[in-house]
Every structure is written in structure tokens, then in C-alpha cells.
């Protein structure tokens, strides 16, 4: 009997399929990783009992009782040696995390774990952790607390849901989704500190639908101004999280070298980017100089995104999902990972950038006489806001100093008046993050304006359709609330950029046509100029309908959704401003309402 005592002591668990509590007791008392094999051996399970144990462990994981995988399980309430953590705070530059899944029996709060980020070269390969990030980490005790070493940054949950917390009569939490396509509230199993009425981001608490949702981020007041963009992102399904593979691919691509052996070196030209003052990235820039024959040589440089994003790659697939970057008053959801969209694919001043360059030869009548396209390396001399560029040209007035030779211009291009010596000076420029970039000489801008006037002259001769529609921008105050919805002032600087972009696109069209003629069989297509419209009005259908509504006596317009809007409502708004405003008092005699849903908009119109 004594010979068998060690064996009996080692077993010490009742034989047969264990209960949930017995599984938790075994995990708590185990000195080794507690996997299915160890449990089956300890409880003496065989055959179908092992299958039943596997199903039991899966149910317990779905219910949040245990956390683990095929090789080792851990009781919730302790901190596993390897687990998923969620960053909840950045304390003096150091991330602080809590276990991503925390449901202890004693209702104790989750431990706050200090995250030790990698340093040196390994740190350079990984983006800094931010609040809301999830990481797979190795944990260890340190004094009276815990520290964690990240092993892998995890992708944000694709099944996340945004909604407002509601409490029923029993105090149970429910998530009312902001997406009206989800008709029913969803039970919340873990409020994560959220309170009734708060806007939250939640994700499934387990693999089973019975697990409910757990709150992973508390966003605050759902009526706060900055909450609207978050709601719009989730309501319209705008992808805002990049998979780890796409981010890693982009980070590797961002380090690709730029070689003068394979690209035309244009860094000696004083190329400038003219953009909105609040632009977050810059994808085009221009340059021009007289050609000595009453015409101009001009250049349009476009950020060469194709150098960094290759067809079929993960970054390319993610970009196809998005189609474009989405701009909100308080944030931008980029089409590409930020290391590309806001850095190497943005034409920042003073930095070498890959670009597609369109070289144009403009004659004295404003016609494009020659063009060529190259891949190039450019270094933007300055990024200037539209308003600042216009201010400098207006300040120069009609005074046009003698046009310098190319060599003289190269010396003068980066010499600025003393009042504008550093940065963007006297009026501010677009936010390019360049920091300390020199301002270009006024001659650089005057050359651009002179070339534009030739292009504009040819444009007027063509008598094209010109829809000069107003652009509106949302202005936020210091508290993030909407201060006004203002119409952007239409400047010559805006028209200048538009004309250069049109010229480059027309050149690309001609290049494509030349290629077809040289390499493909005749297509049998012929374009001819149609008769001019004469005294008839040539107008787009929705604009005509908007004008007809005004002449028909309409005075109220209510519509949904707000975004995307409809050109019919925009046309009606524009014509009301012209024909429904009291000329004596300037008072509006119309109402424009963007409703919160379809029923509200119908009710407003019926009531009117």
C-alpha cells in the first residue's frame, strides 16, 4: 500500500469527466501548463470522455471562465504567462494595459500591467503602442505588480460594434447599436467601466453568441461633436483598421531607396506644392519657367504611390477596399497605412520623394505643344497654403521683375524676403511637417501665375462647360464643436492648380492615344465636335431639378442621409441662396434641414 501512495497523491482528483469547478481547481493547483492532455491524465479520461472534455473546455472558454488554447489553459482572474492585453493608458510615454478578457469570480478589478516596449532597432520596426491597441504579450511578476513584454500587435476586431449603453430594470447592460441596420439591442457581458448613456466600442466576449459583448473602449458622450465622425465611420462601414500584414508591408516598402540611376533627378528645381491650409498630406506639386520663346516649360509632379504599393499585395488589397481617403472635420481615415499616406507618399518640403513627373511645353497661345512623363526624384522647395500663395502674388502686385536665367533662378529660388526667412512666415502655409523649410522667391510663384494665364487663355478660347460650384468646409472651435459651415473663398490660386492638373491629364490622354495608334489596331472610333448649344441652357439633370423646385415655389428641403449627400439638395440650396433671399434685409426665406433619419425628413416636409 505504501508503494502506491506517491501515485495516489499525484492523482488526488476524482476520476471521470470533471465539473467546471474541478477544471478550475486543477488549473489553479497545477505546477505545469494545464492542457487537455494533462487534464485527461489527471482525471483518468479515455475515449469519448476526452471528446467530452474538449467540448467542456470550449464552452468554458466561450463563457469566459478560462483563457487559453490547445496547449495550456488558465483560470480567469490570474494573469497568464502569455495572454492578450489591451492598452488603456499612456503614462508618461509608457503604455499601461489590462487583460483583454477579465472575469474573475471575486469581481476584483483587472490588474494594471506596465508594458515594456522593445528598444533600438526592434523598436524602429514597430509602431509605438496607442490606447486601444491589443497585443499578445509575455507577462511576469515584478514586485507587487506585473510587467509585460509585447510579442505581437494584434489586428483590431473586425466584429467590433459601436453603440450606446442602456440598462434594463434589473441593471443588466445592453448595447443599442448606432447602425440602424442592426435592429435589436445586444446584451453586454462586460461593461468595462462604461455607464448608462455613454458611447462605447464593443466586441464579442467569446466565440459563442451567448457570450454577449464586452466594452473595449468608452468614447464618452454620443452627442459630443467629435463622436459624430466615429459614428459615421462605423455606421457606413468605412474600413479604419489596417491588418498587421498590410502595415508591415507598408513599413518595409517605405524604406525602399530612391536611385538617380532609375529616376530623373529633379531636386534642383524649386518645385512647390499649393494646398489647403489644413491639408494633412500633399500629393501634387508644380513648377514653371519661361522657355525664351514667349512660352513656358512646366512640370507637374505627382507622388509615385505605385513605387511603394505593388499590385496584388496586402496594401493594394486594403487600398481597393477603401477607394480613397475619407476626411472628417476632426480626423482622416487614410486609404493607405500612415507610414505611406502621411509620410513617404506625401510631398513634404525639404524631403526627397518619388514622383511621377509630367513635363509640359506651353506655347505663347497656351497650347500644350509637347509633353513627356518620367519617374523622378523631387525635393519640394515649399508647401504653401492657397491663401498664402495668393497673398504673396497680390502683395507683389503688377510688378514683375526681369525673368532670371535658369542658373540665376537656381540661386534665387530659395532666397526669401527677410520677413519670410524661415518656415512659411508672414501668412502661414499648409501643414506639411517639414519644419524650418525656406520660402521660395516671389519669382517662382510669378512664373507659375504667368504660365497659368496662358493656359487659362487657351481654356477660354475652347469655351468649355464651367461648373464653378461652391465648396463648404466645417470649422471646429477649440472644444471640437462646429463653429460654422463656411464656403471656401474661390481664389486664383485654386484655379491655377486646377489648370495645371487638367493640362497634365490631357497630356496623359494624348500619350495613351499615341500608344494606341502606334501599337494597337485601329479601333474605328472617331470624335467630332458637336454644334454649340446656342441660346439653350446646358445643365446637369439634378441642378435643373433644383432650379425647377425653386421656380415651382418650394421653400423647404429636408433630406437624409447627410453623407453622402445629393446634388439635387445641393443645387436647391444654391439656388435658394440666389432667389429665396430678401434683397432688402438679406434674410433667408427658405429652410434647409439635414434630418437624422428618413422618417424625420418626411415629417419635416409634410409639416411644412
C-alpha positions, -999 to +999 in steps of 0.1 A: +000+000+000+028+024+009+044+017-025+013+032-042+010+063-020+030+086-043+009+076-072-023+082-053-011+115-041-002+125-076-037+117-088-057+133-060-085+142-084-118+123-087-118+101-117-142+107-146-154+138-165-147+168-143-171+196-135-164+232-143-152+239-108-130+208-108-114+221-140-107+255-124-093+237-093-070+216-114-057+247-133-051+266-100-032+237-084-012+227-115+025+235-114+029+228-151+010+240-182-026+227-179-036+214-213-062+188-223-036+160-222-027+168-186-063+171-175-073+138-192-044+121-174-053+136-140-090+127-142-083+093-159-103+100-190-104+077-220-121+076-254-153+095-256-146+112-223-116+131-239-140+143-266-164+155-239-136+172-221-126+191-253-162+203-256-164+213-220-132+234-222-145+251-254-178+260-235-158+273-206-137+295-229-168+308-246-183+316-212-151+335-202-143+311-173-109+301-188-085+317-212-061+296-234-056+274-264-049+238-272-017+235-252-025+254-219-055+268-201-055+294-174-082+304-149-096+338-155-087+360-125-050+353-127-026+367-153-015+340-178+022+339-187+012+346-223-021+365-229-038+392-249-036+427-233-054+459-242-037+493-239-058+516-217-034+545-209-001+560-219+015+571-186+045+595-193+052+577-225+048+542-211+019+520-221-004+506-194-026+476-202-052+453-187-061+418-197-083+418-227-106+392-211-111+395-173-140+378-155-127+367-120-151+350-096-144+376-069-153+406-090-118+421-084-107+448-109-083+439-136-046+444-128-029+473-145+002+460-163+032+481-173+041+473-209+079+473-217+082+482-254+112+470-274+141+494-279+167+500-305+164+485-340+135+463-329+116+494-317+122+511-351+104+482-368+073+485-347+049+515-344+045+528-309+015+514-290-015+536-286-046+535-264-070+508-277-042+486-293-043+449-285-011+429-281-001+393-274+024+396-246+045+376-222+038+386-186+059+383-154+055+394-118+076+424-108+074+433-071+038+437-062+027+441-098+031+428-133+050+438-164+045+426-200+067+422-230+048+425-263+053+396-287+029+407-314+005+436-321-030+422-330-054+434-356-084+453-343-115+433-341-135+432-373-166+423-354-165+455-333-198+473-328-204+509-317-234+518-297-249+535-266-251+517-233-286+511-219-296+495-186-327+474-181-348+473-149-325+446-135-294+467-141-282+445-170-263+463-197-275+464-233-258+479-264-280+500-287-261+500-320-256+532-338-260+513-371-297+513-378-294+482-399-289+463-366-325+464-353-321+448-318-300+457-288-272+433-279-266+421-243-234+433-227-215+408-205-187+432-196-193+469-193-156+477-189-164+506-166-189+522-191-220+539-177-255+543-190-258+567-219-222+565-229-210+558-265-188+527-265-170+503-288-176+467-280-167+433-295-178+397-289-168+384-254-164+349-268-170+327-297-205+318-287-234+342-293-244+336-257-212+353-246-226+388-253-204+418-260-176+433-239-169+470-240-133+476-252-134+514-254-155+541-237-159+570-262-180+593-240-210+614-248-227+603-280-237+639-287-202+653-284-190+668-317-161+645-321-183+615-317-201+621-350-172+611-371-167+579-352-204+571-356-202+578-393-172+555-397-189+526-381-224+533-395-212+533-431-187+505-426-156+526-435-126+504-430-103+522-405-081+494-392-053+480-414-043+444-410-010+437-395+003+423-428-006+455-447+011+477-420+042+455-421+043+455-459+040+493-459+067+498-433+091+477-454+081+495-486+087+529-470+123+521-467+129+515-504+158+536-516+154+563-543+181+559-570+191+586-595+201+557-618+165+547-624+148+581-619+153+616-633+168+638-607+147+670-604+158+680-569+175+712-583+141+726-594+122+749-570+090+728-571+062+740-548+030+723-535+000+746-531-027+730-509-054+739-484-040+752-451-054+722-432-042+696-457-028+665-440-009+652-470+003+665-503+002+645-535+010+671-562+034+699-568+042+723-598+070+743-613+073+766-644+099+789-661+099+809-693+113+790-724+127+821-741+101+819-769+072+836-751+061+802-738+069+782-707+084+749-696+062+735-668+063+705-645+035+687-627+048+662-601+025+636-586+035+614-556+046+580-571+024+557-549+029+528-573+066+526-563+055+517-527+023+498-534+026+469-557-004+452-574-017+422-556+000+430-523-018+433-489-015+471-490-030+472-525-059+450-515-067+472-485-065+503-507-090+488-531-114+482-502-113+519-493-110+535-528-100+568-513-091+586-480-121+599-461-118+633-445-138+644-414-135+677-396-115+662-368-098+632-384-089+614-416-093+577-424-065+571-449-066+548-479-030+537-472-012+530-438+000+562-423+037+554-429+028+558-466-001+582-468+013+608-443+050+603-449+068+589-479+039+593-503+033+629-492+053+656-509+067+673-479+091+702-482+128+695-479+125+657-483+134+635-512+103+619-527+095+595-555+072+612-581+057+608-615+067+639-634+048+653-664+070+678-684+049+702-704+059+727-731+033+756-733+034+779-763+025+816-763-011+808-771-014+785-741-015+752-761+005+722-749+030+716-777+050+688-762+050+665-732+068+636-716+064+615-685+092+602-663+097+587-629+117+612-609+132+622-575+119+655-563+126+677-533+097+702-527+111+737-521+080+748-501+044+737-493+022+768-494-014+773-484-037+786-512-044+818-492-007+824-486+003+819-522-025+843-533-014+868-507+022+868-519+011+873-555-013+901-546+014+917-525+038+917-554+011+935-575+017+942-611+055+945-605+072+917-625+110+918-621+130+907-651+128+869-656+162+854-645+180+828-664+178+792-652+212+795-634+201+827-617+168+813-607+185+783-591+205+806-569+175+829-561+147+803-558+153+796-521+161+831-511+132+847-493+125+882-482+137+888-447+102+887-432+097+852-446+131+838-440+121+807-420+091+784-421+061+798-440+063+832-424+040+861-430+008+842-435+014+806-428+015+776-452+000+742-454+008+718-427+035+696-442+055+688-411+086+700-430+097+723-402+120+752-410+117+749-448+129+780-467+103+800-486+107+803-524+113+836-541+083+856-555+097+849-590+089+812-586+053+820-580+051+847-606+064+822-632+036+798-622+010+825-625+023+837-659+022+801-673-013+797-658-026+828-676-016+813-709-033+780-701-064+800-690-063+820-722-065+788-743-092+775-720-115+805-726-109+800-764-122+765-761-153+777-743-157+746-721-185+739-697-176+756-664-194+744-632-180+766-605-197+751-575-190+763-540-170+742-516-180+741-480-158+733-450-167+726-414-149+748-389-145+735-354-138+756-323-113+748-295-138+725-279-143+705-310-178+718-316-190+731-350-184+768-351-196+773-387-200+757-421-182+782-443-179+784-480-143+784-491-133+816-509-126+809-545-091+822-554-070+824-585-046+800-566-073+773-567-079+778-605-042+778-611-037+743-595-068+730-613-055+742-647-021+725-642-038+693-632-061+694-663-030+700-685-012+670-671-043+648-675-048+660-711-011+651-718-016+617-703-047+612-726-027+622-756+001+598-746-024+570-743-039+578-777-004+579-793+003+545-778-029+530-792-021+544-826+014+530-826+008+496-810-029+486-815-051+481-845-074+509-855-103+510-831-128+525-856-137+553-832-139+589-842-146+620-821-161+651-836-171+685-822-208+689-817-226+721-825-225+746-798-255+749-775-265+783-788-291+800-767-302+769-749-292+762-712-269+732-709-272+719-673-269+687-653-302+670-645-303+674-607-293+710-610-321+716-634-345+698-609-333+720-581-339+752-601-373+739-612-382+733-575-374+769-566-394+782-596-422+758-586-425+775-552-406+751-529-392+767-498-382+738-476-358+710-482-351+682-457-331+651-467-313+620-453-286+607-453-263+637-446-233+619-462-233+610-490-255+640-498-274+645-531-266+671-558-303+678-561-304+691-525-271+710-530-285+726-562-317+736-544-297+751-516-275+771-540-305+785-560-324+793-528-294+815-518-298+834-551-336+835-554-351+829-519-332+857-500-349+890-493-327+916-512-336+944-487-329+926-454-307+897-466-330+874-446-334+838-459-369+829-470-363+792-471-352+763-448-326+737-454-326+708-429-304+677-428-325+652-409-314+624-386-333+597-405-357+592-433-389+594-412-378+627-397-371+642-431-405+631-444-422+646-413-405+679-418-415+682-454-451+671-447-453+696-418-440+724-440 
